[in-house]
Amino acid sequence: MLKGRIALVTGAGSGIGEAIAKRLADEGAKVWVTDRDGGAAHRVAEAIRSGGGQAHCLKVDVTRREDLESACDAVYAEDGRVDIVVANAGVSTMRPFLDLTDEDWDFNFAVNAKGVFYTLQTFARRMKDQPPMPSSELRGKLIATASMAARQAAPLLAHYSASKFAVLGLVQAAAKELAPHRITVNAVNPGFVKTAMQDREVAWEAELRGLTPEEVIADYIRQTPLGRLERPEDVAGVVAFLAGPDADFITGEAIEVNGGAWIF
Ligand SMILES: NC(=O)c1ccc[n+]([C@@H]2O[C@H](COP(=O)([O-])OP(=O)(O)OC[C@H]3O[C@@H](n4cnc5c(N)ncnc54)[C@H](O)[C@@H]3O)[C@@H](O)[C@H]2O)c1
């Protein structure tokens, strides 16, 4: 479905980003695997190559505009274009609202909101001047990993939720401004996904709510009508759909991928 396409994914060294990079490669794209953790990006790119796919890796911290500009230069120098950019890198901390610190706020906003802004803007500026993708009327596709928390705030996550609400505002405005350039901008909103981020959150939440980690996980599953924790691959499949030709007339949209945990 994505044969011949060039893709770049941020935060692709683990979890949801790793699954997205692998899925886009499985669909035939050549994938630039990027992460703040250069070793993790290298490991994922190696895994893609050893499975017969095409991948490069780069160390990119999305809080650093210069890292994104260097990555963009590297991709255009090698491939001359990029068709799909997934702004996936994100972080979280958990804190009761009354105890929330400047550090919590700034850390979450630097990566989740400003990092997505830097990523989408850096690549959109180059994408708008490239010819349309082969056999497409579009020049490129931008996709952000937001969150169920971008729709429905949760206790202990005021700062994280606010940073993810920001992502959807950015996606909607960018979609309207970039449509004349034939660039689409969309988001996916995962639910309770089993990743390293979730492992950290389960430990924090257990301590803050006076529960065991097993009780916290049971509560996540109880809140999910489809009755299990979400897998990174559940998200990756929807990103592949948005990256593919069947989604060419979708822009400014955020697709819920959460097993029914938030239906509106
Ligand atoms: N796990 C969930 O339940 C869940 C739910 C909704 C949304 N999300 C979102 O999905 C995305 C991926 O989360 P995950 O669960 O895979 O997390 P994760 O912690 O497992 O992986 C995140 C990756 O991003 C990288 N990263 C962190 N800061 C970075 C930075 N400044 N620059 C570049 N890379 C950076 C990390 O090194 C790591 O490899 C995030 O945006 C997160 O907010 C996760």
The ligand as a MOL file (V3000), in Angstrom:
LIG
                    3D

  0  0  0     0  0            999 V3000
M  V30 BEGIN CTAB
M  V30 COUNTS 44 48 0 0 0
M  V30 BEGIN ATOM
M  V30 1 N 0.8830 4.4180 26.0980 0
M  V30 2 C -0.3130 4.9740 26.1320 0
M  V30 3 O -1.2130 4.4990 26.8260 0
M  V30 4 C -0.6130 6.1960 25.2960 0
M  V30 5 C -1.9410 6.6120 25.2210 0
M  V30 6 C -2.2580 7.7390 24.4560 0
M  V30 7 C -1.2730 8.4110 23.7800 0
M  V30 8 N 0.0180 7.9880 23.8660 0 CHG=1
M  V30 9 C 1.0160 8.7580 23.1180 0
M  V30 10 O 1.6650 7.8960 22.2140 0
M  V30 11 C 3.0030 8.3980 21.9800 0
M  V30 12 C 3.9920 7.2690 22.2120 0
M  V30 13 O 3.8630 6.8340 23.5580 0
M  V30 14 P 4.3990 5.4140 24.0620 0
M  V30 15 O 3.3850 4.8820 24.9840 0
M  V30 16 O 4.8720 4.6230 22.9220 0 CHG=-1
M  V30 17 O 5.6420 5.9170 24.9530 0
M  V30 18 P 7.0720 5.2770 25.1940 0
M  V30 19 O 7.6320 6.0020 26.3820 0
M  V30 20 O 6.9660 3.8070 25.2320 0
M  V30 21 O 7.8860 5.7000 23.8850 0
M  V30 22 C 8.1150 7.0520 23.6140 0
M  V30 23 C 9.3640 7.1980 22.7740 0
M  V30 24 O 9.5380 8.5940 22.5390 0
M  V30 25 C 10.8750 8.9420 22.7860 0
M  V30 26 N 10.9770 10.3430 23.2020 0
M  V30 27 C 10.6390 10.8810 24.3890 0
M  V30 28 N 10.9360 12.1970 24.3860 0
M  V30 29 C 11.4350 12.4880 23.1610 0
M  V30 30 C 11.9270 13.6600 22.5570 0
M  V30 31 N 12.0000 14.8190 23.2370 0
M  V30 32 N 12.3420 13.5900 21.2730 0
M  V30 33 C 12.3110 12.4310 20.5910 0
M  V30 34 N 11.9010 11.2710 21.1280 0
M  V30 35 C 11.4600 11.3050 22.3970 0
M  V30 36 C 11.3520 7.9870 23.8590 0
M  V30 37 O 12.7880 7.8580 23.8580 0
M  V30 38 C 10.6340 6.6980 23.4780 0
M  V30 39 O 11.4000 5.9050 22.5910 0
M  V30 40 C 3.1750 9.6000 22.9050 0
M  V30 41 O 2.9010 10.7880 22.1880 0
M  V30 42 C 2.1090 9.3630 23.9550 0
M  V30 43 O 1.7100 10.5610 24.5970 0
M  V30 44 C 0.3820 6.9000 24.6060 0
M  V30 END ATOM
M  V30 BEGIN BOND
M  V30 1 1 1 2
M  V30 2 2 2 3
M  V30 3 1 2 4
M  V30 4 1 4 5
M  V30 5 2 4 44
M  V30 6 2 5 6
M  V30 7 1 6 7
M  V30 8 2 7 8
M  V30 9 1 8 9
M  V30 10 1 8 44
M  V30 11 1 9 10
M  V30 12 1 9 42
M  V30 13 1 10 11
M  V30 14 1 11 12
M  V30 15 1 11 40
M  V30 16 1 12 13
M  V30 17 1 13 14
M  V30 18 2 14 15
M  V30 19 1 14 16
M  V30 20 1 14 17
M  V30 21 1 17 18
M  V30 22 2 18 19
M  V30 23 1 18 20
M  V30 24 1 18 21
M  V30 25 1 21 22
M  V30 26 1 22 23
M  V30 27 1 23 24
M  V30 28 1 23 38
M  V30 29 1 24 25
M  V30 30 1 25 26
M  V30 31 1 25 36
M  V30 32 1 26 27
M  V30 33 1 26 35
M  V30 34 2 27 28
M  V30 35 1 28 29
M  V30 36 1 29 30
M  V30 37 2 29 35
M  V30 38 1 30 31
M  V30 39 2 30 32
M  V30 40 1 32 33
M  V30 41 2 33 34
M  V30 42 1 34 35
M  V30 43 1 36 37
M  V30 44 1 36 38
M  V30 45 1 38 39
M  V30 46 1 40 41
M  V30 47 1 40 42
M  V30 48 1 42 43
M  V30 END BOND
M  V30 END CTAB
M  END
